[in-house]
Amino acid sequence: MSAHSRNISSLPPFQQGGLDSLCGLYSIINAERFINHSSDYETQQLFDDLIHFLARRKLLSKLLIGGIIHTEMLLILEKVVGKQRIANVYVPWRGVPNPDLTTFWKSIQFFLDGTPGRAIILGLKGYHDHWTVIESITNRSILLYDSALIKRLPRSSCTTVYATWKRKHLLLPAQTYFLSNEILDISQYDY
């Protein structure tokens, strides 16, 4: 375990409430916290900014009850989080047919190559209808920094096609956001 991994584990992910559908907001908050090691005060400020933004756009009650959809996630990342908090948001699989699991898995591994200041927000369906943050990935599991305290997704239970009893975690490549606090040459992430 690297020193970076030990340091971030001392900052537990913020958790959403049991009755709301704010996992999308919490995935944004937790990704920003993971990338920037934000203090509780800075994280509270981001949460406040998100709530005010949603209230001004009359989206708060809709998102609180029904959750965030892909286009709203993009809007929030662009308008609220922006370059001040996360330098680069890249959606490599947007508008691309779903890749097979191996191709998608490798793209995550390539991006999260141990470079500090990177995280991935992942949309899930199947067993979980959820937004989460990928902290790291091995050949066998995705390790999460998650608002519902889900710790890992075993590769043997994942798919990019359709959920089944065995492959119950449907990973949504088109709803996957690669985040970094550095400016990236995004051409290297085109698949």
PyMOL commands that set and color helices and strands:
alter all, ss='L'
color gray80, all
select helices_A, chain A and resi 3-9+23-36+40-56+60-66+70-85+101-111+155-157+186-189
alter helices_A, ss='H'
color red, helices_A
select strands_A, chain A and resi 88-90+118-126+130-137+141-144+152-154+158-159+169-180
alter strands_A, ss='S'
color yellow, strands_A
deselect
rebuild
show_as cartoon
